[in-house]
Amino acid sequence: MFKLKDIARENILSLHPYSSARDEFSGNTGIFLDANENPFGELNRYPDPYQKEVKQKLAELKKINAENIFVGNGSDEVIDLTYRIFCNPNKDKALTFTPTYGMYDVSAAINAVELIKVPLTTEFQIDLNLAKDFLSDSALKLIFICSPNNPTGNLINKAAIEYLLKQFKGIVIIDEAYIDFSNSESWITMIAQYPNLIVSQTFSKAWGLAAARVGIAYANKDIIQLFNKVKPPYNVSELNQQAAINALTNDTVFKQNLQTIKDEKEKLKVGLNQLNQVIKVYPSDANFLLIEVMNANRIYDELVNQKIITRNRNNIIHNCIRITIGTPEENMQLLNALKNIAI
Ligand SMILES: Cc1ncc(COP(=O)(O)O)c(C=O)c1O
C-alpha cells in the first residue's frame, strides 16, 4: 500500500513553510503596507503565490479540482521539486526509461540522487522484466515516465504504466509535456484512482508559451500540498501568470495553431519518407519527428550550414535526428534542404 508519509522526506513532511504577506491577507482592495513593496509602478506588487486564477481556469478545462493542481516555473521546476520532496540526497534513488528527456538525469545529479536508467525496447516501450527487480528497493522513491516520450515521440503503453502504478510503492511521474499533440487521453483522469501518481504538463509546447515558463503538476491534494510547502513563495511571476490566463481565456488561436502543427506533422512525415536520405520516420504523438538517416552527423552539420537547426540525437539513438514541426514555410525549407544534401 502506498503511504505518502513513508515516501516523502521527513524534513519536508515536518517543514513549516515560509508564510508570505500575501498568504496572510489575500484580498484585492485595501492599503497594502505589509509586503515591503514599492507603492509606485505597474509591476510593483508580488504575484498571487498560489496562482488561483490560472488554477481555476485549468480546473474548468481539465474538469478537476483546483486543489489537485500545482503551477510551477516551467515543468522543469516540477521535476526538481519532485526530487527535493521525495529523495534524500546521497541515499534515495529514482528510475527512468531511456532514451528520454535529459532533465530527469540532470535534476537527479543536482539533488545527489542516483538515477537508474532502464533501456526502452527497440519499439521504445517499457520492458517490465527489466524494471521489476528494482521496484522492491526501499531506496527507490520515484519513477519518471515520459509519454509521449522525448526524443522518440511515442506514447508509452498503458498496461505497463498501470502495472507500475499498482506495483510500485513510490511515486510515478508521467511527464505529459507533449500530450496536447496526441489524440490519446491524458493520465490526469486517473489521479483520483492512484494516490502515487503525478502528471506533469506545460504551457511551453502546444500552448506556445515556452518563454513564459509555466508548468503544471496534477496529483492528489496531499502531494500538491507538499509542492506548495517547498516551492519558492512567488515561483510564477505576474507576467507569466497573465500569459497563461490569456492563453486559457482566448484559446481560438491556440486551437488553430495546434491543428496546423498536427497537419504539418503529417505532411512532413510524407515528405521525409520520400527522401533517399531518410531510412525511417518514427511514429510520433508529439510536435516533433525522430528520423533515422544514413549519417546523422553529416546531415545535421549540412543543415546547420544552411541555418536550419535540428537536434542531432546520434549520440543516444544511432543516426537519429529529432526535428521539431515548424511553420509550413520552415518545413518546406527543411525538406528542400534535405533533398539537396547528397547521400
Ligand atoms: C518531456 C519534457 N518535459 C519537460 C520539458 C520542460 O518543459 P518546461 O518548458 O515546462 O520546463 C520538456 C522540454 O523540452 C520536455 O521535453
PDBQT file of the ligand as one rigid body, heavy atoms in Angstrom, charges set to zero:
ROOT
HETATM    1  C1  LIG A 401       9.481  15.800 -21.819  1.00  0.00    +0.000 C 
HETATM    2  C2  LIG A 401       9.700  17.195 -21.392  1.00  0.00    +0.000 A 
HETATM    3  N1  LIG A 401       9.351  17.564 -20.161  1.00  0.00    +0.000 NA
HETATM    4  C3  LIG A 401       9.533  18.810 -19.733  1.00  0.00    +0.000 A 
HETATM    5  C4  LIG A 401      10.105  19.764 -20.539  1.00  0.00    +0.000 A 
HETATM    6  C5  LIG A 401      10.343  21.129 -19.973  1.00  0.00    +0.000 C 
HETATM    7  O1  LIG A 401       9.236  21.895 -20.101  1.00  0.00    +0.000 OA
HETATM    8  P1  LIG A 401       9.095  23.324 -19.446  1.00  0.00    +0.000 P 
HETATM    9  O2  LIG A 401       9.357  24.313 -20.529  1.00  0.00    +0.000 OA
HETATM   10  O3  LIG A 401       7.682  23.353 -18.954  1.00  0.00    +0.000 OA
HETATM   11  O4  LIG A 401      10.092  23.440 -18.314  1.00  0.00    +0.000 OA
HETATM   12  C6  LIG A 401      10.489  19.436 -21.832  1.00  0.00    +0.000 A 
HETATM   13  C7  LIG A 401      11.109  20.441 -22.691  1.00  0.00    +0.000 C 
HETATM   14  O5  LIG A 401      11.613  20.194 -23.750  1.00  0.00    +0.000 OA
HETATM   15  C8  LIG A 401      10.289  18.116 -22.267  1.00  0.00    +0.000 A 
HETATM   16  O6  LIG A 401      10.656  17.708 -23.490  1.00  0.00    +0.000 OA
ENDROOT
TORSDOF 0
